Amino acid sequence: MKKAKEFLFIYPRLKYPTGDAPLGILYLASMLRSRLGIIPEIIDLSFSKNPFEEVKAHLAENQYQWIGLSAMITMASPANELAKMIKGIQSGTKIILGGPHPTTLPEKCPAEFFDFLAMGEAEESLIELLEKGSGQGVPGIWFKKDDKWEQNPSRKPIENLDQIPFPAFDRIELSRYQRLWFQLDTIGKPILGVNIMATRGCPHQCSFCQPTLEKLFGRKLRKRSPENIIAELSWLKDKFKIQGFNFMDDTLVVDRAWCKSLALKMISARLNLVFGGNVRADLAERETLSALKEAGLRKIYLGVEACSDRIRNEVLNKKVSREEIESAVSIAKELGLKIQGFFMIGAPLESKDEVKRTLAYGRW
């Protein structure tokens, strides 16, 4: 019998392959390597034509002590099916489910298939779980007892994000994602790029994000140091030849002083990379965006959500006025930045007229 390998991550995204590498799993993989010396394998089913057969064939050739799955709610069903299949093939393997789905709807995660649930930000929880081998007393982990979930206290968010190693991009075939990466296509030429995260947490309370974001990362905004971000970008440029990147942070410009410091240090580092990022319209201040543009900013993403102030602010709790949105668009245009708006239709109590106005409003 082959000796069981230590850890396998599976990302059960069975539809809509994108250029977005699974950053959550890549961060966890880098933590296992850095803290425990475990070099995990990663299977992202986004690109698989026969995902279940692929996993089944892989498990026939390899045994694992631990298997971790990360799932959004749209991946809940395949995650359950995969866990059931894994238990049928390797009954002794311990299976962990993490990500937004178990964090927000743990009661929907069947204890018959999973051994542990990782709630919220899981880097430290995963390390402690593997060190102990049991979920008993591990903050942030739910564990199975008599086919029912036993809850541990939640774990406090990691204060110093610089302590987390860079995502393990080297553990995946990054070029497969880069071929589909489109975030900066609108700036006029194809860009070889990746997504990164500079912050965690969001102080805002938009109803379409919360309480999910708060349960995942907390309400307090935590930031990596500009030096740490630049070190990651330098590594990505040297190793993977990236030409640009996209900040996946929920809103990049909450802390204007930090943004300006980051911009100055990027300019000083002479990275010569272009990038994009999410910007709340009420925070789109000219001086900050101008500094970021000098550092390489070429595109911003604005959460417009709806033309109707009633829908945007009373129903969706965005708390951003139409005037602030139009001011942000005006500033971005004057700076020569590309703009992509995020819109939603079908909000509770939204009228047909309000939907039509939103559809027309997006034609800038």
C-alpha positions in Angstrom: 0.0 0.0 0.0 1.3 3.4 -1.0 2.1 5.9 1.8 -0.6 8.5 2.1 0.4 12.0 1.0 -0.3 14.8 3.4 -2.7 17.3 1.7 -4.7 17.8 -1.4 -6.8 20.9 -2.2 -9.8 20.7 -4.6 -11.6 23.7 -6.0 -15.0 22.5 -7.2 -15.8 25.2 -9.7 -17.4 23.1 -12.4 -18.8 25.8 -14.6 -17.5 29.1 -16.1 -13.7 28.7 -16.1 -12.1 32.1 -15.6 -8.7 33.6 -15.3 -9.3 34.0 -11.6 -7.0 31.7 -9.7 -8.4 30.5 -6.3 -6.5 32.9 -4.1 -8.0 31.5 -0.9 -6.6 28.1 -1.6 -3.3 29.5 -2.7 -2.9 31.4 0.5 -3.7 28.3 2.5 -1.2 26.3 0.5 1.5 28.8 1.1 0.8 28.7 4.8 1.1 24.9 4.9 4.4 25.0 3.1 5.8 27.9 5.2 4.7 26.8 8.7 4.5 23.0 8.5 6.7 22.1 5.5 3.8 20.5 3.8 3.7 21.0 0.0 0.1 20.4 -0.9 -1.3 19.4 -4.3 -4.0 21.5 -5.9 -6.7 20.4 -8.3 -8.9 23.2 -9.8 -11.8 21.6 -11.6 -12.6 24.8 -13.5 -10.7 23.4 -16.6 -11.9 19.8 -16.3 -14.2 18.2 -18.9 -15.0 15.3 -16.6 -14.3 16.6 -13.1 -15.6 13.7 -11.0 -13.8 11.1 -13.2 -10.6 13.2 -13.0 -10.7 13.2 -9.2 -11.6 9.5 -9.0 -8.6 8.7 -11.3 -6.3 10.9 -9.2 -7.5 9.2 -5.9 -6.9 5.8 -7.5 -3.2 6.7 -7.9 -2.7 8.8 -4.7 -3.8 8.6 -1.1 -4.1 11.6 1.2 -4.3 12.2 4.9 -6.2 15.4 4.4 -8.3 16.9 1.6 -9.6 20.4 1.7 -12.4 21.8 -0.4 -13.2 25.5 -0.7 -16.7 26.4 -1.9 -19.0 29.3 -2.5 -22.7 28.5 -2.3 -22.8 27.9 -6.1 -20.3 25.1 -5.5 -22.1 23.5 -2.6 -23.6 20.7 -4.5 -20.5 19.5 -6.3 -18.5 19.9 -3.0 -21.0 17.6 -1.3 -20.8 15.1 -4.2 -17.0 15.1 -4.2 -16.8 14.6 -0.5 -19.2 11.6 -0.7 -17.2 10.1 -3.5 -13.9 10.7 -1.7 -15.2 8.9 1.4 -16.2 6.0 -0.7 -12.7 5.7 -2.2 -10.5 6.7 0.8 -12.7 6.4 3.9 -9.8 7.3 6.3 -9.1 10.6 4.6 -10.1 13.7 6.7 -12.1 16.2 4.7 -12.3 19.9 5.4 -14.8 22.3 3.8 -13.9 26.0 3.9 -14.8 29.2 2.1 -17.9 31.4 2.0 -20.5 28.5 1.9 -19.7 26.9 5.2 -18.9 30.2 6.8 -22.4 31.6 6.1 -24.5 28.4 5.9 -22.8 25.7 8.1 -26.1 24.1 8.8 -26.3 23.2 5.0 -23.0 21.3 5.1 -23.7 17.6 5.8 -21.7 16.1 8.6 -22.0 12.7 6.9 -19.6 13.8 4.2 -17.2 16.3 5.9 -15.1 15.9 9.0 -14.4 19.6 9.6 -15.7 23.0 8.6 -13.3 26.0 8.4 -15.1 29.2 9.2 -14.0 32.6 7.9 -10.3 33.4 7.5 -8.7 29.9 7.8 -4.9 30.2 7.6 -4.3 29.9 11.3 -7.2 27.6 11.9 -5.9 25.1 9.3 -2.4 25.2 10.8 -3.6 24.5 14.3 -6.0 21.7 13.0 -3.2 19.9 11.3 -0.9 20.3 14.2 -3.4 18.8 16.7 -5.0 16.3 14.3 -8.3 17.0 15.9 -10.8 19.9 15.8 -11.3 19.9 19.6 -10.6 23.3 20.9 -9.4 24.8 17.6 -11.0 28.3 17.1 -12.6 28.8 13.8 -13.2 25.0 13.2 -16.4 23.0 13.5 -15.8 19.3 14.0 -18.0 16.2 13.7 -19.2 14.3 16.7 -21.8 11.5 16.3 -22.6 12.9 12.8 -23.4 16.3 14.2 -21.4 19.5 14.2 -19.7 20.7 17.4 -18.8 24.4 17.3 -15.6 26.0 18.6 -15.4 29.7 19.2 -14.7 31.9 16.1 -11.1 32.9 15.5 -10.0 36.5 15.5 -8.8 37.9 12.1 -5.1 38.0 11.5 -3.9 41.5 12.4 -0.6 41.5 10.5 -1.3 40.4 7.0 2.4 40.7 6.1 2.9 37.5 8.1 1.0 35.5 5.5 3.3 34.2 2.7 2.4 35.2 -0.9 -0.2 32.9 -2.6 1.4 29.7 -3.9 1.0 30.6 -7.6 3.9 28.2 -8.3 1.7 25.3 -7.2 -0.7 25.7 -10.1 -0.3 26.0 -13.9 -0.7 29.8 -13.9 -0.6 30.1 -17.6 -4.0 28.4 -17.9 -5.5 31.2 -15.9 -3.6 33.9 -17.7 -4.9 32.9 -21.0 -8.4 33.6 -19.7 -7.5 36.7 -17.6 -9.5 39.6 -19.0 -9.7 42.3 -16.3 -7.6 44.8 -18.1 -8.6 44.0 -21.7 -10.4 47.3 -22.1 -7.3 49.4 -21.7 -6.4 48.6 -25.3 -4.1 45.7 -25.5 -3.9 42.1 -24.1 -2.2 42.1 -20.7 -0.6 39.1 -19.1 -1.8 39.5 -15.5 -3.0 38.0 -12.2 -5.3 39.1 -9.3 -3.9 40.0 -5.9 -5.3 41.2 -2.6 -3.9 44.0 -0.6 -6.5 44.3 2.2 -9.1 42.3 4.1 -12.3 43.4 5.7 -14.8 46.0 4.7 -16.3 48.7 7.0 -19.4 49.2 4.8 -22.7 47.5 5.2 -24.1 47.0 1.7 -26.9 44.4 2.0 -25.8 42.4 -1.0 -22.4 41.7 0.6 -23.2 41.6 4.3 -23.1 39.8 6.6 -21.0 37.5 4.4 -17.9 39.7 4.1 -18.0 40.4 7.9 -18.2 36.7 8.7 -15.3 36.0 6.3 -12.9 38.9 7.1 -14.5 41.1 9.8 -15.6 44.7 9.5 -12.2 46.3 10.3 -10.1 47.0 7.3 -6.7 45.4 7.6 -3.9 46.3 5.1 -0.7 44.8 3.9 2.3 47.1 4.0 3.2 48.7 0.7 6.6 47.1 0.9 5.0 43.6 1.2 2.7 44.2 -1.8 5.6 45.4 -3.9 7.7 42.4 -2.9 4.9 40.2 -4.2 4.5 42.1 -7.4 8.3 41.9 -8.0 8.2 38.2 -7.4 5.3 37.8 -9.8 7.0 39.9 -12.5 10.3 38.0 -12.2 8.9 34.5 -12.0 5.7 34.7 -14.1 6.5 37.7 -16.4 3.3 39.5 -15.5 2.6 42.8 -17.2 -0.3 43.9 -15.0 -2.6 42.9 -12.1 -5.9 43.6 -10.6 -6.6 44.4 -6.9 -9.5 42.1 -5.9 -10.1 44.0 -2.6 -13.7 45.0 -2.0 -12.7 48.6 -2.1 -9.2 49.8 -2.6 -9.3 53.4 -1.5 -10.8 53.4 2.0 -7.4 54.6 3.4 -6.2 57.4 1.2 -2.9 58.0 3.0 -2.1 54.3 2.6 -3.0 54.4 -1.1 -0.8 57.4 -1.7 2.1 55.7 0.1 1.6 52.6 -1.9 1.6 54.6 -5.1 4.8 56.4 -4.3 6.6 53.2 -3.4 5.4 51.5 -6.6 6.7 54.4 -8.6 10.0 54.3 -6.8 10.3 50.5 -7.3 9.9 51.0 -11.1 7.7 48.0 -11.6 6.2 49.4 -14.8 3.0 47.4 -14.2 -0.5 48.5 -15.1 -3.4 47.6 -12.8 -7.1 48.0 -11.9 -9.1 48.0 -8.7 -12.5 48.5 -7.1 -13.3 52.0 -6.0 -16.3 53.2 -4.0 -17.7 56.3 -5.8 -17.9 58.4 -2.5 -14.2 57.7 -2.0 -13.1 58.5 -5.6 -11.0 61.6 -4.7 -8.9 63.1 -7.5 -5.6 63.4 -5.7 -5.6 59.7 -4.7 -6.6 58.4 -8.1 -4.1 60.7 -9.8 -1.3 59.3 -7.6 -2.4 55.7 -8.3 -2.5 56.5 -12.0 1.1 57.6 -11.9 1.9 54.3 -10.3 0.1 52.3 -13.1 -3.7 52.5 -12.4 -5.5 52.2 -15.7 -9.0 51.0 -14.8 -11.4 51.4 -12.0 -14.5 49.3 -11.1 -17.4 51.3 -9.7 -20.3 49.7 -7.8 -23.2 51.7 -9.2 -25.7 48.9 -8.5 -28.8 50.9 -9.6 -29.8 54.2 -11.2 -32.5 54.6 -8.5 -31.3 56.2 -5.3 -34.2 54.4 -3.5 -33.0 50.9 -4.6 -29.3 51.7 -4.2 -29.5 53.2 -0.8 -32.7 52.1 0.9 -32.9 48.5 -0.4 -29.2 47.7 -1.1 -27.9 50.0 1.7 -25.0 51.3 -0.5 -25.1 54.8 0.9 -23.7 56.4 -2.2 -25.6 59.1 -4.0 -26.1 59.5 -7.7 -24.1 62.7 -7.6 -21.2 60.9 -6.0 -21.3 58.3 -8.8 -21.3 60.9 -11.5 -18.5 62.8 -9.9 -16.4 59.7 -9.7 -17.0 58.9 -13.4 -16.1 62.5 -14.3 -12.9 62.4 -12.3 -11.9 59.0 -13.8 -12.6 60.2 -17.3 -10.6 63.4 -16.8 -7.7 61.3 -15.6 -8.0 59.0 -18.7 -8.9 55.9 -16.7 -11.2 53.2 -18.1 -14.4 52.6 -16.0 -16.4 49.5 -15.5 -19.6 49.7 -13.6 -21.2 47.0 -11.6 -25.0 46.9 -11.9 -27.8 44.8 -10.4 -31.4 44.4 -11.4 -34.2 42.5 -9.7 -33.8 43.9 -6.2 -36.7 43.5 -3.8 -39.6 45.9 -4.7 -37.7 47.2 -7.8 -40.1 48.4 -10.4 -39.9 47.8 -14.2 -39.3 51.5 -14.6 -36.4 51.4 -12.2 -34.9 48.5 -14.1 -35.2 50.3 -17.4 -33.5 53.4 -15.9 -30.6 51.3 -14.6 -30.1 49.7 -18.0 -30.1 53.1 -19.7 -27.9 54.6 -17.0 -25.0 52.2 -17.7 -24.4 53.7 -21.1 -21.6 56.1 -20.3 
